[in-house]
Amino acid sequence: MKCYLGIDLGTTNSKALVLQQDGNLYVVRSEKTKKYVHEGVEFFNLSELERFVDESLTAAKRHGDIAGICFSSVGESV
């Protein structure tokens, strides 16, 4: 069955959802977004974001063949 993966890389939390072709929706990952502070400025940990995306892809494949991926990210921080 086809499924679609939605990933939200947020400033506080990151989440990944799978929508299957038949309409079933699953939360496959949810965790606090990892950041670090350098000289008083907060930065995203890019390797942790990459790990989150990789693990989300792996988890989504358990629900079907991925037909599409949508990202939402840190718009309010830009």
N, C-alpha and C positions, 0 to 999 in steps of 0.2 A: 504494500500500500504506500502511496505517496504521502509525504508529510512536508511541512514547512516549518523552518526554525526561525524564531524571533529572538534576538539578543539585544538586551538593553545594558549598555555599559554606563552606569550612572555614577554621579559624584559620591553617593553614599553607599548604594548597593548595586550589584550587577545581577541580572536575572536572565534565564533562558527558558523559552516556552516552545512547545511543539504543538502545531495544529495538524491533525491528520486529515486526510482527504474526506473522511466520513464525518468530520466535525468535532471529534474528540480533541480535547485540549489538555495538555500535560505540562506541569512545571518540571523541567528536567534539572535545573540548577538555580540556586539563589545563594548569594554570599555577599558579605561586606566587601566593598571595593577597596583593594589594597593600595595604600599611598605611603609616601615617606616625606619627611620634612628635611629640607636643607636650608640652612641659614634663615630659618623662620618662614620659609615658603613651602607650601604643600605641593607635591608632585605625584602624578600617577605612576605606579610601578608597572611599566610596560610589559615586562616579562610575566608578571602575574595576570595582566589582562590577556596576554597571548595564551597562557595556560588555561584561563577560564574559557576562552573561545574554543581551544582544542578539546577540552573536556566536555564542553557543551555539544560539539559535533559528535563526539563518541557516544554520548548519552542519547542524542536525538536519533542516531542510527538504529537504536534498539526499538524505535517506534515506527520505522519504515524507511523507505528510500527518500532521501532529502531532495525535493524538487526545487526548493528555493530557500534563500536566507535573507532576512531583513535585519538591519542594524539600526539601533537608536543609541545615541551616545550623549556625551557631556555638553549639550548645546548651551546650557546656562553658564558654562565655564569659559566659553570662547568669546 
